[in-house]
Amino acid sequence: MQVPRAGDTTALTGANTRPFQPRLAASDPAAFDQRLLEATEGQRQPQPGTLRASASSPSLAPIARPPARLWTADGQGRPSSSFEAMVKVRAERWQQGLKQSAHPVGQVGNAAASVSEATPASAASHLGTNRTLAPEPTPQVRSEPTPRLEPEPVPGSEAFRPLPGTHPMALNSFPRPANDNGRGIHWVPTTKSPPEVVDRFVKEAVGMHIKWVVFLNNGTNIGDNDYLVKKLTENGIMPVMRIYTPNGAPIEGDIEGMVKHYRALGVQYFQLYNEPNLICENQGKQPDVGRYLDMWIPAARAVTRAGGLPGFGALAPGGNFDDLEFFKQAIDGIVQRGQADVLDKAWISLHNYTLNHPLDYTKDSNGFLKFRWYDRVVRERLGRSMPIIGTEGGTYVGANEDKTLPAITQQMQIDMVKGAYEYMRHAEPYFFVHTYWIIANEAGGGMDKSFRHQALFTPQGPTPVVDVLRQLP
């Protein structure tokens, strides 16, 4: 089984609705070759290029990129086809516009409008880039508190009509932490952390009143995250494991044995695969719903047999394969295969990054409220709701994907992150947790510097958002 190693270029891709970059991690962060970081740092930045779009395909296509080179531990450069492929995927994700069809909340359909279609290709801009674009008028923004966002009325459990042959677990039977407030955060983007990092950031999570933490486990490895899980559960925090495999490779090894081990330590939720609607999470292949189900269904049954709760791999907003369409086809495919019962104890993993959309944005699903679209899809097909657990999300300074709206400022970020967490006090009963990506990057051993603007804690200390979360009751 391929696993991240010191000097490995395997991407921990996960995502964002921001421009995408691979997530690099090493099983031993301290041993990660700094020369690799230096050699690839320039490649992490978006390359200048021409964007083009057509009426039939509003997504933005990248121009050709020069070959990349991988620096090995001895400092010698060598061509690497796998690394070149990874860089190509990164360039494509940086320059691809959102391809999401617009569906009003409660009316999931095939409407044609989209953020990409509403935005001229020449105006494409991405968070964290250093590209120079033609100046555009800046919308005027008033600094006002984020208005209270109310939950959408949903049918009660008495209205559910599950499919024949299924016996779904009731929403209120799924485990939740004591004094749950629905606030989650993603751990450092590495597959293990030393005790000093665990001690520091678990304490910080507690200080911000976090009740859920998502972390990465290297495939079916046992042991690397034992200390982290113990410290989380000791502090009343619900751990959620994402079973990481490089670029969406099949999970190998003893899934049941690993799940039983971590179930005994307090992990109950296990996310299987991640963003299967991206090429970079399909080992360079086009996303394919059938291929994904061929991997997910047996893995989900193994998790269930071992006493765990399997998570449907979080879809990238938009994506190379539209996330709503992928989700609908996947649920339909499970039902058509006669395996709807595999969802009886399953949950949906959600990535609801806001982009530069306000929290109450409903023109399409590309925002905080994406969970409402997913729930509608599930209820239409399964006759009931499923738990939705956010495993990545957030708002970042500089985000400006939708050019019809202003870019995110520091104060807007503070207000929106705070507003999203406050919403969870009265969220829809199926929406368990909203999770911010990420608690720390370099300060916790993360190796990809492109994530530094998303980390709540930097090597220089906490960001202003942290102070607000510490004071949030």
TORBAKOL-131711 format. One line per 5 residues: number of its first residue (from 1); their letters; for each residue x, y, z of C-alpha. Coordinates in steps of 0.02 Angstrom, whole numbers, plus 32768, in hexadecimal, padded with zeros to 4 digits. Each point is the difference from the previous one (the first is absolute). Layout:
residues N
NUM = A = X Y Z; ...
//
This chain:
residues 473
1 = MQVPR = 8000 8000 8000; 8042 80AB 7FD2; 800E 8072 8096; 8048 80AF 8018; 80B9 7FF7 8028
6 = AGDTT = 8087 807E 8024; 8020 8057 7F5B; 7F66 7FB3 7FB0; 7F9C 806D 7F8A; 7F5C 7FA6 801F
11 = ALTGA = 7F76 8081 800D; 7F87 8008 808F; 7F7C 804A 7F90; 7F66 8036 8055; 7FA9 8087 7FE2
16 = NTRPF = 7FD3 80A6 7FE9; 7F92 8067 7F93; 8092 8075 7FFE; 807E 7FDC 7F76; 803F 7F52 8022
21 = QPRLA = 80AF 7FCC 802E; 803C 7F54 8035; 8014 7FE2 80B9; 80AA 7FBB 8027; 8021 7FA0 809E
26 = ASDPA = 8084 7F89 8040; 7FEE 7F73 807A; 8095 804E 8059; 7FED 80BC 7FE8; 80A8 8024 8052
31 = AFDQR = 8057 7F9A 7F7C; 7FAF 8057 7F6C; 808B 8042 7F91; 8002 80BD 8005; 8050 8000 7F55
36 = LLEAT = 7F62 7FB4 7FBA; 7F9D 8091 8047; 807A 807D 7FB7; 8003 7FAA 7F57; 7F43 7FF6 7FF2
41 = EGQRQ = 7FCF 80A2 8055; 7FFE 805D 7F5B; 7F93 7F7B 7FB2; 7F7F 8013 808B; 7FDD 80AF 7FC4
46 = PQPGT = 7F8D 8017 7F6C; 805D 8019 7F5D; 7FD4 8092 7F8F; 7F95 7FC6 7F70; 7F6D 801E 7F92
51 = LRASA = 7F53 7FCA 8037; 7F7C 7FD3 7F82; 7F4C 7FC9 8009; 7F78 7FD2 7F86; 7F44 800E 8005
56 = SSPSL = 7FEE 7F44 8006; 8084 7FEA 8085; 800B 8094 8077; 808E 7FB5 8063; 80A9 8051 7FE7
61 = APIAR = 8086 7F98 7FAD; 80BB 8011 8025; 8086 801E 7F82; 808F 7F84 7FF1; 807D 7FFC 808F
66 = PPARL = 80BA 7FDC 7FF9; 803A 7F58 8045; 8022 7FF9 80BA; 8096 7FB1 8053; 8007 7FA7 80A5
71 = WTADG = 8093 8018 8075; 8035 7F62 8059; 804D 7FF9 80AC; 80B0 8002 7FB7; 7FDA 80A2 7FA4
76 = QGRPS = 8004 7FB5 7F51; 7F74 8033 7F8B; 7FA7 7F7C 7F9A; 7F65 7FFF 7F93; 7F69 7FBA 8058
81 = SSFEA = 7F66 7FD6 7F9A; 7F95 7FEE 809C; 8039 80A8 8042; 7FE4 8053 7F58; 7F51 7FB9 8000
86 = MVKVR = 7FE3 8044 80AF; 803B 80AD 7FCB; 7F8F 7FF9 7F67; 7F6B 7FD6 806D; 802E 808D 8074
91 = AERWQ = 8007 807B 7F6F; 7F59 7FC4 7FBF; 7FAE 8014 80AA; 804C 80AC 8018; 7FB8 803D 7F5C
96 = QGLKQ = 7F5C 7FA0 7FF5; 7F62 8064 801C; 7F6D 7FBC 8061; 7F96 7F8D 7F94; 7F6F 7FF1 8078
101 = SAHPV = 7F50 8010 7FBC; 7F96 8078 8062; 7F6F 7FB0 8060; 7F92 8067 8073; 7FF5 7FB5 80AD
106 = GQVGN = 7F78 7F7C 8002; 7FFC 7FF5 7F42; 808A 7F89 7FCC; 7FFB 7FF9 7F45; 8063 8021 7F62
111 = AAASV = 7FFE 80BC 7FFA; 808C 8044 7F96; 8039 809B 805C; 80A3 7FF7 805E; 8080 806E 8053
116 = SEATP = 8077 7FDE 7F70; 7F7F 802F 7F7F; 7FD8 80A0 805D; 80B8 802F 8007; 8065 8030 7F65
121 = ASAAS = 8095 7F8E 7FE5; 8073 8095 7FF4; 7FCF 802F 80B1; 8033 7F5B 804D; 805E 801A 80A1
126 = HLGTN = 8036 7F85 8084; 8028 8008 80B8; 80B8 7FFF 802A; 8040 8024 7F4F; 8083 807D 7FD0
131 = RTLAP = 7FBF 801A 7F4F; 7FE0 80B0 7FC2; 7F52 8017 7FBB; 7FAD 8094 7FAD; 7FBB 8076 8084
136 = EPTPQ = 7F45 7FFC 801C; 7F8A 8070 8060; 8000 7FD2 80B7; 7F51 7FE8 8048; 7FDF 806D 8096
141 = VRSEP = 7FED 7F9E 80A1; 7FB3 803C 80A0; 8048 7FB7 809E; 7F67 7FBB 8057; 7FE3 7F6B 8072
146 = TPRLE = 7FD1 7F60 7FA5; 7F42 7FEF 800C; 7FBC 7F6A 805B; 7FE5 7F71 7F88; 7F6C 7F92 8028
151 = PEPVP = 7FF6 7F44 7FDF; 7F91 7FC0 7F76; 7F61 7FA4 8037; 8014 7F46 7FDC; 7F8A 7F6D 8014
156 = GSEAF = 8006 7FA8 80A7; 8034 7F4B 800F; 7F49 7FCD 8003; 7FF7 8036 7F49; 8091 7F91 7FCB
161 = RPLPG = 7FD8 7F6D 7F8E; 809F 7F97 7FF4; 8017 7F8B 7F6D; 7FC3 7F4C 8013; 8087 7F8D 8044
166 = THPMA = 805A 808A 805C; 8003 8022 80BB; 8056 80A9 8011; 8045 8038 80A4; 7F9C 8093 8046
171 = LNSFP = 8055 80A9 7FFB; 7FF8 8011 80BC; 8054 7F56 8015; 80A2 8038 7FAE; 8083 8029 8085
176 = RPAND = 8027 80B4 8027; 8075 804C 8082; 7FC0 8039 80A8; 7FC5 80B4 7FFE; 800B 7FFF 7F43
181 = NGRGI = 8002 80AA 7FAC; 801F 7FC5 7F4E; 80AA 8055 7FF4; 8088 7F9D 7FA9; 80B0 801C 7FC2
186 = HWVPT = 8077 7FA0 7F91; 80A3 7FC9 804E; 80AD 8026 7FB9; 800B 7FB7 7F4E; 8078 7F74 802C
191 = TKSPP = 7FDD 7F49 8023; 804A 8005 80AF; 8039 8081 807F; 8080 7FF8 808C; 7FC0 800C 80B3
196 = EVVDR = 8037 80B4 8017; 7F99 8036 7F68; 7F6B 7F9B 803D; 8009 804B 80AE; 800E 80B1 7FBF
201 = FVKEA = 7F74 7FFE 7F81; 7F85 7F94 805F; 800E 8084 8088; 7FE2 8088 7F7F; 7F6A 7FA2 7FBA
206 = VGMHI = 7FB5 7FF6 80AE; 8020 80BA 8018; 7F9C 8024 7F61; 7F71 7F90 803D; 801A 7F82 7F74
211 = KWVVF = 7F9F 7F5D 8014; 8031 7FA2 7F61; 80AC 7FE5 7FB1; 8021 7FB1 7F56; 80AA 7FAF 7FEA
216 = LNNGT = 805C 7F9A 7F7C; 8033 7F4C 801A; 807C 7FAF 7F8A; 7F94 7F78 7FB2; 7FE6 7F6F 8077
221 = NIGDN = 8097 802C 806A; 7FE9 7FDE 80B9; 8059 8065 8084; 8033 80A5 7FB2; 7F68 805E 8042
226 = DYLVK = 7FE3 7FA5 80A4; 803F 808F 806B; 7F9C 8082 7FA0; 7F5F 7F9E 8010; 801B 7FE3 80BA
231 = KLTEN = 801D 80B8 8021; 7F68 8033 7F9A; 7F8A 7F89 8057; 8047 802D 80AB; 7FCE 80B3 7FDB
236 = GIMPV = 7F50 7FD8 7FC6; 8026 8016 7F46; 7FB7 7F8A 7F7E; 8089 7FC0 7F8A; 7FD6 7FE3 7F49
241 = MRIYT = 807D 7F9B 7F9C; 801F 8019 7F48; 8054 7F63 7FBE; 8083 804C 7F8F; 8041 7FAC 7F64
246 = PNGAP = 806E 8058 7F80; 7F9D 804B 7F71; 7F67 7F95 8022; 8057 7F58 7FF4; 7F9A 7F6C 8043
251 = IEGDI = 800C 7FE5 80BB; 806D 7F68 801E; 8023 7F9A 809B; 7F92 7FCE 8090; 7F76 8083 8007
256 = EGMVK = 7F9E 7FA2 8084; 8096 7FEA 8070; 802B 80B8 7FF7; 7F4C 8035 8020; 7FF1 7F8C 8096
261 = HYRAL = 80A2 8046 8047; 7FC7 80B5 7FF4; 7F4D 7FD9 8032; 8047 7FC3 80A5; 8057 80A9 8013
266 = GVQYF = 7F64 8065 7FD9; 7FFA 801C 7F43; 7F54 7FDA 7FBA; 7FFD 805F 7F5C; 806F 7FC8 7F6F
271 = QLYNE = 8005 8061 7F5C; 8029 7F92 7F6A; 8058 8055 7F6F; 7FFF 80B9 7FDD; 7FC0 806D 7F72
276 = PNLIC = 7FE5 7F73 7F82; 7FBE 8080 7F83; 80B1 8042 7FE2; 807A 7FB8 7F83; 808D 8011 807E
281 = ENQGK = 7FA0 7F8D 8077; 7FEB 7F7D 7F78; 80B9 7FE0 7FDF; 7FFA 806D 7F67; 7F62 7FB3 7FB6
286 = QPDVG = 7F5D 8055 7FDD; 7F89 7FF2 8095; 7F8B 7F6C 7FF0; 7F6C 7FE0 8072; 7FFE 7F45 7FE0
291 = RYLDM = 80B9 7FEC 8026; 7FEA 8063 80A0; 7F6F 7F94 8039; 8065 7F63 7FD8; 807D 803C 8083
296 = WIPAA = 7F8E 8058 807C; 7F79 7F7B 8019; 8072 7F70 8039; 8067 8077 806B; 7F61 8045 8050
301 = RAVTR = 7FC3 7F50 8028; 80A8 7FD7 804F; 7FF4 809C 806E; 7F4E 7FD2 8032; 8030 7F4C 802B
306 = AGGLP = 8088 8043 8072; 7F85 8070 805C; 8028 80A4 7FA9; 7F95 807C 7FA1; 8039 8016 7F4B
311 = GFGAL = 8006 80AC 7FB0; 7FDB 801F 7F4A; 809E 8053 7FBE; 7FF0 80BD 7FFE; 7FE8 804A 7F53
316 = APGGN = 805F 8098 7FC5; 7F8A 8091 7FE0; 7FEE 800C 7F44; 808D 7F8A 7FD5; 8034 7FAF 7F5D
321 = FDDLE = 7F5A 7FA3 800E; 7F78 8070 8047; 7FEC 7FD0 80B6; 7F42 8002 8005; 7FF2 7F96 7F64
326 = FFKQA = 8084 7F87 8042; 7FA3 7FF4 80A5; 7F58 7FDE 7FAE; 804A 7F7C 7F8D; 805A 7FAD 8091
331 = IDGIV = 7F64 7FF2 806C; 7F9E 7FC2 7F69; 8089 7F83 7FDA; 7FFF 7FB8 80AF; 7F44 7FEA 7FF8
336 = QRGQA = 8006 7FB4 7F52; 8082 7F82 803A; 7F87 7FC7 8087; 8076 8039 8089; 7FA0 8090 804D
341 = DVLDK = 8015 7FAC 80AB; 80B9 802F 7FFC; 7FC4 80B0 8028; 7F9F 7FCB 809C; 808F 8037 8072
346 = AWISL = 8059 8074 7F87; 8016 80BB 8002; 802B 8085 7F80; 80A6 805B 8008; 7FED 80B5 7FC8
351 = HNYTL = 8077 8086 7FBD; 7FA0 80A3 8009; 8081 8088 7FE3; 7FAD 80A9 7FEF; 806D 804A 7F76
356 = NHPLD = 7FD8 80BA 8007; 7F46 7FDC 8011; 7FA1 803B 8099; 7FC2 7F7B 8078; 7F4D 8011 7FC1
361 = YTKDS = 8031 7FEA 7F49; 7F82 7F91 7FA4; 8017 8023 7F46; 8056 7F58 7FF4; 804A 7F83 8079
366 = NGFLK = 80AF 804C 8002; 7FFF 8046 80AF; 7FE4 7FDD 80B7; 7F4F 7FBD 7FE4; 8037 7F73 7F8A
371 = FRWYD = 7FBE 7F82 807F; 7F4E 8032 7FD4; 8017 7FC8 7F4C; 804C 7F5B 8037; 7F72 7FDE 8079
376 = RVVRE = 7F80 8020 7F77; 8058 7F82 7F90; 7FFF 7F7D 808A; 7F4A 801A 8030; 7FC8 7FF5 7F4B
381 = RLGRS = 805A 7F5B 7FE8; 7FFF 7FAA 80A9; 7F63 8046 804F; 8060 8040 8097; 8090 806F 8036
386 = MPIIG = 80B1 7FC5 8026; 8079 8050 807A; 806C 8083 7FAC; 80A8 8021 8051; 806A 808D 7FBE
391 = TEGGT = 80B4 7FC6 7FF2; 8045 809A 7FA8; 7FC1 80B0 7FEB; 8025 80B4 8028; 8016 80B1 7FC3
396 = YVGAN = 80A9 804B 7FD2; 8043 80B0 7FEC; 8015 802C 7F49; 7F83 7F81 7FBC; 7FB7 804C 7F62
401 = EDKTL = 7FC2 7F70 7F93; 7F59 8055 7FDB; 802C 80A5 7FAD; 7F4F 8042 8017; 8025 800E 80BA
406 = PAITQ = 808C 8052 8063; 8099 7FA1 8039; 8005 7FC3 80B3; 8051 8079 807A; 8045 7FD7 80AC
411 = QMQID = 7F64 8043 8056; 7F8E 7FA2 7F88; 805F 7F60 8026; 7FEC 801A 80BA; 7F46 8024 7FF2
416 = MVKGA = 7FDF 7F6D 7F8C; 8063 7F7F 8062; 7FAB 803A 809E; 7F56 8001 7FAA; 8016 7F4F 7FBD
421 = YEYMR = 8029 7FBE 80AD; 7F70 8060 804F; 7F8B 7FB4 7F7F; 8027 7F54 8043; 7FA5 8027 80A3
426 = HAEPY = 7F5B 7FEE 7FA2; 8032 7FA4 7F61; 7F92 7F83 7FA6; 7FF9 7F5C 8061; 805D 7FA1 7F78
431 = FFVHT = 8092 807D 7FF8; 806D 7FC9 8090; 809E 8068 7FF1; 8054 808A 7F9D; 80BC 7FE9 7FF3
436 = YWIIA = 8082 8085 7FDD; 809B 7FD1 7F9C; 8082 8008 8059; 8039 801A 80B3; 80B8 800F 7FD1
441 = NEAGG = 8077 7FDA 7F73; 80B9 8028 8014; 7FEA 8021 80B9; 7FC8 7F4B 8013; 8076 7FAB 7F86
446 = GMDKS = 7FA0 801B 7F5D; 8073 800B 7F6A; 7F9D 8057 7F78; 801A 80BB 8015; 7F6B 8025 7F92
451 = FRHQA = 7F8F 7FD9 8093; 804B 8082 8074; 7F79 8081 7FD9; 7F7A 7F82 8034; 804D 7FCE 80A6
456 = LFTPQ = 7FB8 804A 80A0; 80AB 7FF0 8051; 809D 8035 7FA4; 80B7 7FF9 8035; 7FE8 80B6 8035
461 = GPTPV = 7F6C 7FD7 806F; 7F41 7FFC 7FF9; 7F9D 805F 7F7D; 7F77 807D 802F; 7F7C 7F7B 7FE2
466 = VDVLR = 8043 7F9D 8093; 7FDF 808D 807C; 7F4C 800B 7FC5; 7FE5 7F43 800F; 8049 7FFE 80AE
471 = QLP = 7F7D 807F 8036; 7F70 7FAE 7FA5; 7F91 7FAD 8083
//
